[in-house]
Amino acid sequence: MQPLSLSHMSIVSSLGAGQDATLDALRSGRGGLKPCRFETVALDTHIGEVRGVEDVRLPDDLAGYDCRNNRLAEMALRQDGFADSVAAARERYGAHRIGVFLGTSTSGILSAELAFRARDPQSGGLPPTFNFATTHSTGSLADFVRRRLGLEGPAFVVSSACATTSKVFANAARMIAAGLCDAAVVGGADSLCLTTLYGFHSLELVSPAPCRPFDVQRSGVSLGEGAGFALLERAEAGPSSGAVHLLGAGESNDAHHMSTPHPEGLGARLAMERALSSAGLRPGDIDYVNLHGTATTYGDAAEDQAITGLLGTRIPVSSTKGYTGHTLGAAGIVEAIISVMALRTGLIPGSPQTRTLDPALRSRYLQANEKGRLDRVMTNSFGFGGSNSSLIFGWAA
């Protein structure tokens, strides 16, 4: 694929709002997981809840889109000068030449949960204030962000479980290559809701303690929420000297099981192979991998097989879900941004929640931060149903 310049980005997670807050948390080893006190949920688990979402107010002309998911998106749009950067790009390319390709898995489903609580006791009707299209619908996110940023290019939402906001990078690359736009806003948001928390609990995948990826005593995920956006531009049109580029993207679907990956990580490996191929790189060219690493018994083992089988045991790897929790549909963008921050700062994040590495896993898994020059990093996102995506970022040549 033709490399794309990643010129600007923004992030919000339980670590805080913005790149500076995120980097400070990673440097200090301060995670964002807390005992679950979300809404009316009564579960013995830790979650990565974003502080301040309840206080966010959408612009008056977009008040009809008000829901937790769009508030998270609004928080991210306000960070790191992102909205201003998009406005400048709009002046360069024209509003109709910037696409919006976003992802979410549950969107504003919390608004529907609250509406069902308030339904009419006689008729069962939902309250007249509930608007499915602008809140619960997955399409709400792209419609809101597109209007919020004043863009008129092609726009859609991807919903492919936990690979969602990784896959939109590949969607954007294809749309730009096809000449349908010159730049793209990619990313998305996923917010906590009762359906997600109780759903993962019913699958016996939720850990009572903060999750510990690759630990011998790992016992499941810690769910979280987050949002993030990136601006992709044609490499020749954006800044070139010292710019970070999206070099490659790979996708696959192993369709092994609805909620369990292929035990040998075949789909994961295929996604990584395709990312390397699209970037014109070899396995030895990767300096760090941000793993999907959910801290489930089978998931970590399958990814470890894929990593060591393709990349060997030399390359440092880690999962940052012990910091943010598993932000589900937002995991791709949150971890892509963390990976780009690693490139820019040389900080290779460890995994302080992981205490005793599983001796059955062979990857060079980092428990503590390391410092060093990085030229190319890979980030993995794998979802239910065998939906897999891998991205490679690196410096401009």
C-alpha positions in Angstrom: 0.0 0.0 0.0 1.0 3.6 -0.5 2.2 5.0 2.9 -0.1 7.6 4.5 1.0 10.4 6.8 -0.5 10.3 10.2 -0.4 14.0 10.9 -2.5 14.4 14.0 -4.2 12.3 16.7 -6.2 12.5 19.9 -7.0 10.1 22.7 -9.2 9.6 25.7 -9.2 6.6 28.1 -9.3 5.8 31.7 -5.7 7.0 31.8 -6.9 10.6 31.1 -7.7 12.9 28.3 -5.1 13.7 25.7 -1.6 12.4 24.7 0.2 14.1 27.6 -2.0 12.5 30.3 -1.6 9.1 28.5 2.1 9.3 28.2 2.5 10.4 31.9 0.5 7.4 33.0 2.6 5.0 30.9 5.8 6.5 32.1 4.8 6.3 35.8 3.1 2.9 35.5 -0.2 4.3 36.7 -3.1 2.3 35.4 -6.7 3.5 35.0 -8.5 0.4 36.3 -10.8 0.8 39.3 -13.4 -1.4 41.1 -16.6 -1.3 39.1 -19.1 1.4 40.2 -20.6 1.9 36.8 -24.3 2.8 36.8 -26.3 0.0 38.6 -23.8 -2.8 37.8 -23.2 -5.2 40.6 -20.2 -7.2 39.5 -16.9 -8.0 41.2 -14.5 -6.7 38.6 -12.3 -3.7 37.7 -13.1 -1.4 34.8 -11.5 1.4 32.9 -14.1 4.1 33.2 -13.4 7.6 31.7 -13.8 10.4 34.2 -15.9 13.4 33.4 -18.1 11.9 30.6 -21.3 12.9 32.4 -20.2 16.6 32.4 -19.6 16.8 28.6 -22.1 18.9 26.6 -22.4 18.6 22.9 -22.7 21.7 20.7 -26.2 23.0 20.8 -26.9 22.2 17.2 -25.9 18.6 17.8 -27.7 18.1 21.1 -30.0 15.4 19.5 -26.9 13.1 19.4 -26.4 13.2 23.1 -25.4 9.8 24.5 -22.4 8.5 26.4 -20.7 7.3 23.3 -20.9 10.6 21.4 -19.9 12.4 24.6 -16.7 10.3 24.6 -16.2 11.1 20.9 -16.7 14.8 21.8 -14.1 14.6 24.6 -11.5 13.1 22.1 -12.3 15.7 19.4 -11.4 18.5 21.9 -8.0 17.0 22.8 -4.6 17.6 21.3 -5.8 20.3 19.0 -7.4 17.7 16.8 -10.5 19.6 15.7 -8.4 22.6 14.7 -6.0 20.3 12.7 -9.0 18.9 10.8 -10.3 22.4 10.2 -6.9 23.3 8.6 -7.0 20.1 6.5 -10.5 21.1 5.4 -9.1 24.4 4.1 -6.4 22.5 2.2 -8.5 19.8 0.6 -12.1 20.9 0.8 -14.8 19.5 3.1 -16.0 17.0 0.4 -12.5 15.5 0.0 -12.0 14.3 3.6 -13.6 11.0 4.5 -14.8 9.9 8.0 -14.3 6.2 8.7 -15.0 5.3 12.3 -15.7 2.2 14.4 -17.8 1.3 17.4 -19.1 -2.0 18.7 -22.0 -1.1 21.0 -22.3 2.6 20.2 -24.9 4.4 22.4 -26.6 1.3 23.6 -26.7 2.7 27.1 -29.2 5.2 25.9 -31.5 2.4 24.9 -31.0 0.6 28.2 -32.0 3.8 30.0 -35.0 4.2 27.7 -36.2 0.7 28.4 -36.2 1.4 32.1 -38.4 4.5 31.5 -40.9 2.8 29.1 -44.6 3.4 29.7 -45.9 0.9 32.3 -49.2 0.6 30.4 -48.3 0.5 26.7 -44.6 -0.5 27.0 -43.7 2.3 24.7 -40.3 4.0 24.9 -40.1 7.6 26.0 -40.6 10.1 23.2 -37.2 11.7 24.0 -35.4 8.5 22.9 -34.0 8.7 19.3 -32.5 5.4 18.1 -31.0 6.9 15.0 -28.9 9.6 16.7 -27.9 7.6 19.8 -28.1 3.8 19.8 -27.5 3.3 16.1 -23.9 2.6 15.1 -24.2 5.1 12.3 -24.8 7.8 14.9 -21.1 8.1 15.6 -20.0 8.9 12.0 -23.0 11.2 11.5 -22.1 13.1 14.7 -18.4 13.4 14.0 -18.9 14.4 10.4 -21.3 17.2 11.3 -19.1 18.2 14.3 -16.0 18.7 12.0 -17.9 20.2 9.1 -16.9 17.4 6.7 -18.8 16.3 3.6 -16.7 13.4 2.2 -17.6 9.7 2.3 -18.4 8.4 5.7 -19.3 5.1 7.3 -19.0 3.1 10.5 -17.4 -0.3 10.9 -18.6 -2.6 13.7 -16.5 -5.8 13.7 -16.1 -6.4 17.5 -12.7 -5.5 19.0 -10.9 -5.1 15.6 -13.2 -2.3 14.7 -11.1 0.8 15.0 -8.1 -0.9 13.7 -9.9 -1.9 10.5 -10.9 1.7 9.7 -7.3 2.5 8.9 -7.4 0.0 6.1 -10.7 1.3 4.9 -9.3 4.8 4.8 -6.2 3.6 2.9 -8.4 1.9 0.2 -10.7 4.9 -0.1 -7.8 7.3 -0.6 -6.1 4.9 -3.0 -9.3 4.8 -5.0 -9.3 8.6 -5.3 -12.5 9.0 -3.3 -10.9 11.3 -0.8 -7.5 13.0 -0.1 -7.5 12.6 3.6 -9.5 10.8 6.3 -10.5 11.0 9.9 -10.3 7.5 11.4 -10.9 6.2 14.8 -14.0 5.9 16.9 -15.4 5.4 20.4 -16.8 2.6 22.5 -18.5 3.3 25.9 -19.4 1.2 28.9 -22.9 -0.2 29.2 -24.7 -2.9 31.1 -25.1 -5.1 28.1 -21.3 -5.3 27.7 -20.4 -5.8 31.3 -23.0 -8.4 32.0 -22.5 -10.0 28.6 -18.8 -10.6 29.2 -19.5 -11.8 32.7 -22.0 -14.4 31.3 -19.1 -15.7 29.1 -17.0 -16.1 32.3 -14.3 -13.8 30.7 -14.2 -11.0 33.3 -11.4 -10.8 35.8 -12.2 -9.8 39.4 -8.8 -8.1 39.7 -7.1 -5.7 37.2 -6.3 -7.8 34.2 -2.8 -9.3 33.9 -1.9 -10.1 30.3 0.5 -13.0 29.8 0.5 -13.7 33.5 0.5 -17.4 34.6 -2.5 -16.6 36.8 -4.4 -14.4 34.3 -8.1 -14.8 34.7 -9.8 -12.6 32.1 -10.4 -9.1 30.9 -11.0 -5.8 32.6 -13.5 -3.9 30.4 -13.0 -0.3 29.6 -14.1 2.6 27.4 -12.3 5.1 25.3 -12.1 7.2 22.1 -9.5 8.4 19.7 -9.1 9.9 16.3 -6.3 10.2 13.7 -5.9 12.3 10.6 -4.5 10.4 7.6 -3.3 12.2 4.5 -1.5 11.3 1.3 2.1 11.1 2.2 3.2 13.5 -0.6 0.6 16.1 0.5 1.4 16.0 4.3 4.5 16.7 6.2 7.3 14.3 5.2 10.5 15.0 7.2 10.3 13.0 10.4 6.6 12.2 10.0 5.0 9.0 11.2 3.3 7.0 8.5 0.8 4.2 8.3 3.0 1.7 6.4 0.9 -1.4 6.2 -2.4 -2.9 7.2 -3.5 -6.5 7.3 -6.9 -8.1 7.8 -8.2 -11.7 8.1 -11.1 -13.7 9.5 -10.4 -17.2 10.8 -14.1 -17.8 11.6 -13.0 -20.5 14.1 -15.5 -19.7 16.9 -17.8 -16.9 17.9 -15.9 -15.9 21.0 -12.6 -17.9 21.0 -9.6 -17.5 18.6 -8.1 -20.3 16.6 -5.9 -22.1 19.1 -2.8 -21.8 16.9 -3.5 -18.1 16.2 -3.8 -18.7 12.4 -6.1 -15.7 11.7 -3.8 -13.5 13.8 -0.7 -14.6 12.0 -2.4 -14.1 8.6 -3.3 -10.5 9.5 0.3 -9.8 10.6 1.7 -11.4 7.4 -0.6 -9.3 5.3 0.4 -6.1 7.1 4.0 -6.9 6.5 3.4 -7.7 2.9 1.4 -4.5 2.3 4.3 -2.5 3.9 7.0 -4.3 1.9 8.7 -5.4 5.2 10.1 -8.5 6.7 9.4 -9.8 10.2 12.8 -8.6 11.4 11.9 -5.0 10.5 9.5 -4.7 13.4 10.9 -3.2 16.6 7.9 -3.6 18.9 4.4 -5.1 18.9 1.5 -3.8 20.9 -0.4 -7.0 21.5 -4.2 -7.5 21.5 -3.3 -9.2 24.9 -6.7 -9.4 26.7 -5.4 -11.6 29.5 -7.7 -14.5 28.7 -6.2 -17.9 28.9 -6.8 -18.9 25.3 -6.5 -15.5 23.7 -3.0 -14.8 25.0 -1.8 -18.3 24.2 -3.1 -18.1 20.6 -1.5 -14.6 20.0 1.8 -15.8 21.5 1.9 -18.7 19.0 1.2 -16.3 16.1 3.8 -13.8 17.3 6.6 -16.3 17.9 5.8 -18.3 14.8 6.1 -15.3 12.6 8.3 -12.8 14.4 10.3 -15.0 16.7 11.2 -14.4 20.3 13.6 -11.4 19.9 11.1 -8.5 19.4 9.7 -6.9 22.6 6.0 -7.1 22.9 3.5 -6.0 25.5 -0.2 -5.4 26.1 -1.4 -2.0 27.4 -4.8 -3.3 28.4 -3.5 -3.6 32.0 -3.5 0.2 31.9 -6.7 1.1 30.0 -8.7 -2.0 30.2 -10.1 -3.6 27.1 -11.8 -0.7 25.3 -13.5 -3.2 22.9 -14.4 -1.4 19.7 -12.1 1.5 20.6 -9.1 -0.8 21.4 -7.7 -0.4 17.8 -7.4 3.4 17.8 -6.4 3.6 21.5 -3.5 1.2 21.0 -2.6 2.5 17.6 -2.1 5.9 19.2 -0.1 4.4 22.1 2.1 2.7 19.5 2.7 5.9 17.6 3.5 7.6 20.9 6.1 4.9 21.5 7.6 5.6 18.1 7.8 9.3 18.8 9.2 9.1 22.4 11.2 5.8 22.4 9.2 4.7 25.4 8.3 1.0 25.0 5.5 0.4 27.5 5.7 -2.5 29.9 2.9 -4.3 31.7 3.1 -3.6 35.4 0.0 -5.6 36.3 1.7 -8.7 35.0 3.6 -10.2 37.9 4.7 -13.7 36.9 5.0 -14.5 33.2 3.4 -17.7 32.0 6.4 -20.0 31.2 4.3 -21.7 28.5 4.4 -18.4 26.5 7.5 -17.7 24.5 7.2 -14.1 23.4 9.7 -11.5 24.9 6.9 -9.9 27.0 7.9 -6.6 28.8 6.8 -6.2 32.4 8.7 -2.9 32.8 9.2 0.0 30.4 12.2 0.1 28.2 13.7 3.0 26.3 15.2 2.8 22.8 14.9 3.9 19.2 11.9 2.5 17.4 11.6 2.7 13.6 8.6 0.5 13.0 5.9 -0.8 15.3 3.0 -3.2 14.9 -0.3 -3.1 16.8 -2.7 -6.0 16.8 -6.5 -6.1 17.3 -8.5 -9.3 17.3 -12.3 -9.6 17.8 -15.1 -12.0 18.4 -16.0 -14.1 15.3 -12.3 -14.2 14.3 -12.1 -10.7 13.0 -8.4 -9.8 13.0 -6.4 -6.6 12.1 -2.8 -5.6 12.3 -1.3 -2.2 11.5 2.3 -1.1 11.0 3.5 2.5 11.7 6.9 3.9 11.0 9.0 6.9 10.2 9.0 8.5 6.7 11.9 7.3 4.6 
